[in-house]
Amino acid sequence: MNYNEILKNGENFLRKNNIKNSYLDAELILTKVVNRKREEILLNTHKKLENRDIQKFKNYLLRRKYKEPIAYILGFKYFWKHKFLTNKSVLIPRPDTELIIEESLNCLPYNNSKKILDIGTGSGCIIISLMKERPKCKATGIDISLKALNVAKSNAKLHQLENKINFINIDIDKYNSYNYDLIISNPPYINNIDFKRLDDDIKIHEPKVALSGGCDGFRDIRKVIKKSSKLLKINGKLILEIGHKQKFKSIKILNENGFYINKISRDLSGKDRCIISTKT
Ligand SMILES: C[S@@+](CC[C@H](N)C(=O)[O-])C[C@H]1O[C@@H](n2cnc3c(N)ncnc32)[C@H](O)[C@@H]1O
């Protein structure tokens, strides 16, 4: 079987199993199996596959059939300007979260060495992207999940930042290190009702600890805001990702905890997604 034939078979199989983007997914899976770029595959459509690669392709297709996200099958995802290793222990980095990077860069002059904390670092995509842009800063990433932190450490190593970011396996409730200039966080914020309605790709395969924000979706948003009001310096900034229906309540919690709201930014689909605030 050649590349062209296996791609057609793969696309048909995924489409029949109701997988969206069936052709793209089949193509991405083939890039992994033959370890070639998409352009190379398109230029070599008549190249034959070895039997062992055909078997690998089928195994990956089966994983996709059962809704495993393509980022877990491939083992990586691009975020901001870089490639991040991903596995089922970490949330797959989302384009909307790049808002946190944009807004953080506005608060961090290039040559200053500010102290930054990333709460719920997961794959480390936010803090690593920031440190690539602002290498003089001092960075810490914390996460309750040890497995997630191991992925973050591998990503830091991949980007030559293993000695520049301090990763700590701790619950935000127990973290007590002070004087941060900037705290960033994309906490779990999905409420119990919305959680049940998530696509299977997310609900079955991504870690619940990274998604579920408890009954009302605010359990971890509250924790992050309360804790940040203690850990930040006066005039320090908190940049927080929220669910698109969580703006008003989040602002209330921020105000109650001594924060001034600087800005709400919207994601690519125009939804409120990120709050920039200052500890007064
Ligand atoms: C929505 S994910 C964000 C991951 C990554 N920062 C990103 O934006 O792709 C939330 C992360 O918070 C972590 N987390 C959940 N509860 C926590 C807690 N109480 N203390 C510290 N980290 C927590 C989860 O393990 C998960 O990695």
The ligand as a Gaussian input file, in Angstrom:
#p B3LYP/6-31G(d) Opt

LIG

0 1
 C       -6.635000      24.103000      32.788000
 S       -5.162000      23.239000      33.223000
 C       -3.963000      24.394000      32.642000
 C       -2.700000      23.748000      32.163000
 C       -1.748000      24.730000      31.443000
 N       -1.399000      25.830000      32.305000
 C       -2.398000      25.250000      30.185000
 O       -2.869000      26.398000      30.184000
 O       -2.448000      24.515000      29.181000
 C       -5.164000      23.434000      34.986000
 C       -3.983000      22.835000      35.728000
 O       -4.164000      23.130000      37.117000
 C       -3.737000      22.024000      37.894000
 N       -4.435000      22.090000      39.197000
 C       -5.716000      21.750000      39.490000
 N       -5.993000      21.974000      40.777000
 C       -4.854000      22.488000      41.340000
 C       -4.509000      22.919000      42.651000
 N       -5.396000      22.866000      43.661000
 N       -3.259000      23.367000      42.876000
 C       -2.343000      23.409000      41.868000
 N       -2.608000      23.018000      40.600000
 C       -3.860000      22.563000      40.327000
 C       -4.124000      20.815000      37.046000
 O       -3.372000      19.675000      37.395000
 C       -3.833000      21.332000      35.630000
 O       -2.541000      20.991000      35.219000

